[in-house]
Amino acid sequence: MIFDRLQKSTTISTSAELAEALGVGYQSSAGVSVTPKEAVRFAPVYSCIKVLAESVGMLPLNLFEQKGRVREKARSHSLFNLINLAPNSYMTSQEWRETMVAHLGLRGNHYSWINRINGQVRELLPLNPDAVTPAINSDWSVDYKVTFPDGTQRTLGEDQIFHVRLMSVDGLTGLSPIAQARNSIGLGMAAERFGSRLFKNGTRPSGLLSTDAKLSAEQMELMSSSWRKANSGDDELRTAILGGGLKWTAISISPEDAQFLETRKYQRSEIAGIFRVPAHMINDMEKATFSNIEHQDIAFVVHTLTPWVTRFEQRIAVSLLTAQEREKFFAKFNVNALLRGDMKSRADYMWKRFQMGSLSPNDIRDFEDENPIDNGDTYWVPANMIDPKDNTEMQQTGDQNSSTGDDNA
């Protein structure tokens, strides 16, 4: 990709920045260098980011216009198709949002160049996060130094950059989950590499060959070479025959003693917690049951996806709409599709709302992606339910009738 050729434009002043620029990344306590490029190859990290990216990417995103208590899709606004269909000529809206989530999950920041023509947003072009350096000026405005794919550098104002950030400690740049959790990710990567080497060696621990006989250096080298040749390649799983008084002694601990499998399970669970992704969504079904998965899915929408979508919605309002437009236009994700639940729960929910008059038959059909029916826009309520105002008038009429009856008596 062209992004791989981009270089960070800032001056390197720390060892961490130098390591990152060289692709080495941050050294974890497990002795493994953790970079975004390497971390995304680690299955739990890739799975978590994939779940988040595809979940946000598939949600409908529309621009609405508020007209009193009624809101309508603002199809005539130039921004509507950009966020709903395609932000540029080579990406769909889903692909753009998936890219944003991937940048945020790996780097903590996403930048898109806002291409405006005659004051209207015409394109949103994603930039490599490593090619953008934000800085706050003395007047609290923000400038972005950008290195474009052709190598040119420009300093752009905040009205030209669509910047989404994760949690930040300085309010300007988001914290990278990979950098903050490098020890946990590094431990998981180290366990994976240990397992790969273990199986590469036929799952046999290393050890030593010993004998009571006195051997010269040449004899020891010949014996070692013969052992490796007889117990590697296609012959590695065959039974070894030891002669000349040789004895084999294993000196490495077994995978069970090192709690290898338990370590891998724990790290997978911990990484899922870092991204706040339910474990069953990355194929960890150890503690999942059919009775709680639906509730976990709802919790995923409420506690995991909601912070992501509200972050995007507010950034669209601040960076892509003018102050005057923000008074009546707003972007909104539709997460209802992820909260529908099973058919019985949905039917009960619809029926209750229909009974209280908050949904019409056509509202229900629209929710289920079905065409409207004739006379389906009426809101019905049970016959024994009346307007509170009418109820008050009836009580007053009854009181008057009672008073008239007493006078007649």
C-alpha positions in Angstrom: 0.0 0.0 0.0 1.1 3.6 -0.5 0.7 4.2 3.2 3.6 1.8 3.9 6.0 4.2 2.1 5.0 7.3 4.0 7.5 8.7 6.6 6.7 10.5 9.8 7.5 14.1 9.4 8.5 14.9 13.0 12.0 15.0 14.4 12.9 11.9 16.3 13.8 12.9 19.9 13.3 9.7 22.0 14.4 6.1 21.8 10.7 5.0 21.5 10.2 7.3 18.5 13.4 5.9 16.9 12.2 2.4 17.5 8.8 3.2 16.0 10.4 4.9 12.9 12.6 1.8 12.3 9.7 -0.5 12.7 11.0 -2.0 15.9 8.3 -0.7 18.1 8.1 -0.8 21.9 9.9 -3.6 23.8 7.5 -5.5 26.0 8.5 -7.1 29.3 8.3 -10.5 27.6 11.2 -9.5 25.3 9.0 -9.1 22.3 8.9 -5.9 20.2 5.3 -4.8 19.8 4.4 -2.6 16.8 1.0 -2.0 15.3 2.1 -3.9 12.2 3.2 -6.9 14.3 0.3 -6.7 16.8 -2.4 -6.9 14.1 -0.9 -10.2 13.0 -1.5 -11.6 16.5 -4.9 -13.4 16.2 -6.7 -11.9 19.3 -5.7 -8.3 18.4 -6.7 -8.8 14.8 -10.0 -10.4 15.8 -10.9 -7.6 18.2 -10.2 -4.9 15.7 -12.0 -6.8 13.0 -15.1 -7.2 15.2 -15.1 -3.5 16.0 -14.4 -2.3 12.4 -17.1 -4.5 10.8 -19.7 -3.8 13.5 -19.3 0.0 13.1 -18.9 -0.3 9.3 -22.2 -2.2 8.8 -24.4 0.2 10.8 -26.5 2.6 8.7 -25.2 6.2 9.0 -27.4 9.0 7.8 -27.5 12.8 7.9 -30.8 14.1 9.4 -32.5 17.4 9.4 -34.5 18.4 12.5 -37.8 20.1 11.7 -39.5 20.8 15.0 -40.2 17.4 16.5 -39.8 15.7 13.2 -36.5 14.6 11.7 -36.0 13.7 8.1 -33.1 12.3 6.1 -31.3 15.3 4.6 -30.8 13.7 1.1 -30.3 17.1 -0.6 -27.3 18.0 1.6 -23.9 17.4 0.0 -22.7 15.5 3.0 -25.5 12.9 3.0 -24.0 10.7 0.2 -20.4 11.1 1.5 -21.1 9.5 4.9 -23.9 7.2 3.8 -22.6 5.9 0.5 -19.0 6.9 -0.5 -16.6 9.5 1.0 -14.4 9.4 -2.1 -14.1 7.8 -5.5 -12.4 4.6 -4.3 -14.0 3.8 -1.0 -17.5 3.0 0.2 -18.8 4.4 3.5 -18.4 1.0 5.2 -14.8 0.7 4.0 -14.0 4.2 5.2 -15.5 3.6 8.6 -13.7 0.2 8.9 -10.4 2.0 8.1 -11.1 4.6 10.8 -11.7 1.9 13.4 -8.5 0.1 12.3 -6.5 3.3 12.6 -8.0 4.0 16.0 -7.5 0.5 17.3 -3.8 0.4 16.2 -2.7 4.0 16.5 -5.3 5.8 18.6 -5.9 8.4 15.9 -7.6 8.7 12.5 -7.1 11.5 10.0 -8.9 12.2 6.8 -8.2 15.1 4.5 -11.3 17.2 3.9 -11.5 18.3 0.3 -13.8 21.3 0.1 -15.0 23.0 -3.1 -16.8 26.3 -2.8 -17.2 25.7 0.9 -18.9 22.3 0.5 -17.3 19.0 1.5 -16.7 16.9 -1.6 -14.3 14.3 -0.5 -12.9 12.6 2.6 -9.5 11.1 2.0 -8.0 8.9 4.7 -4.3 9.6 5.7 -1.7 7.4 7.2 -1.7 8.3 11.0 2.1 8.2 10.9 2.2 10.8 8.2 0.3 13.4 10.3 1.6 15.4 13.2 -0.9 17.7 15.1 0.2 20.7 17.1 -1.6 23.3 19.2 -0.8 27.0 18.4 -0.6 29.8 21.0 -4.1 30.8 20.1 -5.3 27.3 20.8 -6.0 26.5 17.1 -4.6 23.2 15.8 -2.4 22.7 12.8 -1.6 19.4 11.1 1.7 18.8 9.3 0.9 16.2 6.7 3.2 14.1 4.4 1.1 13.2 1.3 1.7 10.0 -0.7 3.7 11.8 -3.3 6.2 13.0 -0.6 5.1 16.6 -0.4 4.5 18.2 3.0 1.9 20.7 3.9 0.6 22.3 7.0 -3.2 22.2 7.1 -5.7 23.9 9.5 -8.2 22.0 11.6 -10.9 22.9 9.1 -9.1 20.7 6.5 -8.5 17.6 8.7 -11.2 15.2 10.0 -9.5 14.0 13.2 -11.0 11.3 15.4 -9.1 10.3 18.5 -9.5 7.8 21.3 -9.0 8.7 24.9 -6.4 11.3 25.3 -4.3 12.8 28.1 -3.4 16.0 26.3 -6.7 16.5 24.5 -4.9 16.5 21.1 -3.7 13.0 20.3 -5.4 9.7 21.3 -3.6 7.0 23.2 -2.7 3.9 21.1 -4.2 0.7 22.6 -1.2 -1.2 21.2 1.3 1.0 23.0 -0.6 1.1 26.2 -1.1 -2.6 26.3 2.2 -3.7 24.9 3.2 -5.9 27.8 -0.1 -7.9 27.7 0.1 -8.2 23.9 3.8 -9.0 24.0 3.2 -11.8 26.5 0.6 -13.3 24.2 2.9 -13.0 21.2 5.7 -14.6 23.1 3.5 -17.5 24.1 2.5 -17.9 20.5 6.0 -18.0 19.3 7.0 -20.5 21.9 4.2 -22.8 20.8 5.3 -22.4 17.1 8.9 -23.3 18.0 7.7 -26.2 20.2 5.7 -27.8 17.3 8.5 -27.0 14.9 10.7 -29.2 17.1 8.2 -32.0 17.2 6.9 -30.9 20.6 10.0 -32.4 22.2 11.8 -30.5 24.9 15.5 -29.8 24.6 18.0 -31.7 26.7 21.5 -33.1 26.9 23.4 -36.2 25.8 25.8 -37.6 28.4 28.2 -40.5 28.7 30.7 -41.7 31.3 33.3 -42.2 28.5 35.9 -39.5 27.8 35.4 -37.9 24.4 37.5 -35.6 22.4 36.2 -32.4 21.0 36.1 -34.0 17.5 34.1 -36.9 18.8 31.6 -34.7 20.6 31.1 -32.6 17.5 30.6 -35.7 15.4 28.2 -37.2 17.9 26.2 -33.9 18.1 26.1 -33.7 14.3 24.9 -37.3 14.0 22.2 -36.7 16.6 20.8 -33.7 14.8 20.9 -35.5 11.5 19.1 -38.6 12.8 16.4 -36.6 14.7 15.5 -33.8 12.3 13.6 -33.4 9.1 11.5 -36.4 8.1 13.1 -38.5 10.8 12.4 -36.1 13.7 9.5 -38.2 15.2 11.3 -41.5 15.0 12.5 -43.4 18.0 16.2 -42.5 18.7 18.6 -45.3 19.4 21.4 -44.3 21.8 24.7 -46.3 21.7 28.1 -46.0 23.2 26.7 -45.5 26.7 24.9 -42.3 25.8 22.1 -41.1 28.0 19.4 -38.5 27.1 18.2 -36.1 29.9 15.5 -33.6 29.3 16.2 -30.2 30.9 13.3 -28.1 29.7 10.0 -27.7 31.5 7.0 -29.1 29.8 4.3 -26.9 28.3 2.0 -28.1 31.1 4.5 -27.0 33.8 4.9 -23.6 32.1 1.0 -23.3 32.0 1.4 -22.6 28.3 -2.3 -23.2 27.4 -3.6 -21.3 30.4 -1.3 -18.4 29.5 -2.6 -18.2 26.0 -6.2 -18.4 27.2 -5.7 -15.6 29.7 -3.9 -13.3 27.3 -6.7 -13.8 24.7 -9.3 -12.9 27.4 -7.2 -9.9 28.6 -6.8 -8.5 25.1 -10.5 -8.8 24.5 -11.0 -6.8 27.7 -8.6 -4.1 26.4 -10.8 -3.6 23.4 -14.0 -4.3 25.4 -15.1 -7.0 23.0 -17.1 -10.0 24.4 -14.9 -13.1 24.5 -17.3 -15.2 22.5 -17.0 -12.7 19.6 -13.4 -13.7 19.1 -14.2 -17.4 19.3 -13.6 -17.8 23.0 -16.6 -19.9 24.0 -15.2 -21.2 27.3 -17.5 -19.2 29.6 -20.3 -18.5 27.1 -23.7 -20.1 27.3 -26.8 -19.9 25.0 -28.6 -18.1 27.8 -26.2 -15.2 28.2 -24.8 -14.6 24.7 -27.8 -12.5 23.7 -27.3 -10.3 26.7 -23.6 -10.0 26.0 -24.5 -8.9 22.5 -26.7 -6.2 23.9 -24.0 -5.2 26.3 -21.6 -5.0 23.4 -23.8 -2.5 21.6 -24.4 -0.4 24.7 -21.0 -0.4 26.3 -18.6 -1.0 23.4 -20.1 0.3 20.2 -21.9 3.3 21.6 -18.7 5.2 22.6 -17.3 4.6 19.0 -20.4 5.8 17.2 -21.0 8.8 19.4 -17.4 9.8 18.8 -17.9 9.6 15.0 -21.2 11.4 15.2 -19.8 14.4 17.2 -16.7 14.6 15.0 -18.9 14.8 11.9 -20.9 17.6 13.4 -17.8 19.6 14.6 -15.6 19.1 11.5 -18.0 18.7 8.6 -20.9 20.9 9.4 -20.9 24.7 9.9 -22.1 26.3 13.1 -25.3 27.3 11.3 -25.8 23.8 9.9 -25.4 22.2 13.3 -28.5 24.0 14.5 -30.7 21.7 12.3 -28.5 18.9 10.8 -26.9 16.0 12.6 -25.4 12.6 11.8 -26.8 9.5 13.4 -26.0 5.8 13.4 -28.8 3.3 13.6 -28.0 0.6 16.1 -31.5 -0.9 16.3 -30.5 -3.7 13.9 -28.1 -5.0 16.5 -30.7 -4.8 19.3 -33.5 -6.7 17.7 -33.0 -9.9 19.7 -34.9 -13.1 18.8 -38.3 -13.2 16.9 -40.4 -13.7 20.1 -38.8 -10.8 21.9 -39.1 -8.5 18.9 -42.8 -9.4 18.5 -43.5 -8.7 22.2 -41.7 -5.4 22.0 -43.6 -4.3 18.8 -46.9 -5.4 20.2 -46.5 -3.4 23.5 -45.5 -0.3 21.6 -48.4 -0.8 19.2 -50.8 -1.1 22.1 -49.6 2.2 23.7 -50.0 4.0 20.4 -46.3 4.7 19.9 -46.0 2.6 16.7 -48.3 2.3 13.7 -48.5 -0.8 11.5 -46.3 0.9 8.9 -43.7 1.9 11.6 -43.4 -1.8 12.5 -43.2 -2.9 8.8 -40.5 -0.3 8.2 -38.5 -1.5 11.2 -38.7 -5.0 9.6 -37.7 -3.7 6.1 -41.2 -4.4 4.7 -43.2 -2.2 2.4 -46.0 0.0 3.9 -49.7 -1.0 3.6 -52.7 1.2 2.9 -54.2 2.9 5.9 -51.2 1.7 8.0 -50.2 5.1 9.4 -52.9 5.2 12.0 -51.8 5.0 15.7 -54.2 2.9 17.7 -54.9 2.7 21.5 -57.2 0.4 23.5 -60.8 1.5 23.7 -60.6 1.9 27.5 -57.8 4.5 27.2 -58.8 8.1 26.8 -57.0 11.4 26.8 -56.3 12.7 30.4 -57.9 16.0 29.4 -61.1 14.3 28.4 -61.1 12.3 31.6 -60.9 15.5 33.6 -63.8 17.0 31.7 -65.9 13.8 32.3 -65.2 14.1 36.0 -66.3 17.7 36.1 -69.5 16.8 34.2 -70.1 14.0 36.7 -69.6 16.3 39.6 -72.1 18.8 38.1 -74.7 16.1 37.6 -74.3 15.0 41.1 -74.8 18.5 42.4 -77.9 18.9 40.3 -79.2 15.6 41.6 -78.8 16.7 45.2 -80.7 20.0 44.6 -83.6 18.1 43.0 -83.7 15.8 46.0 
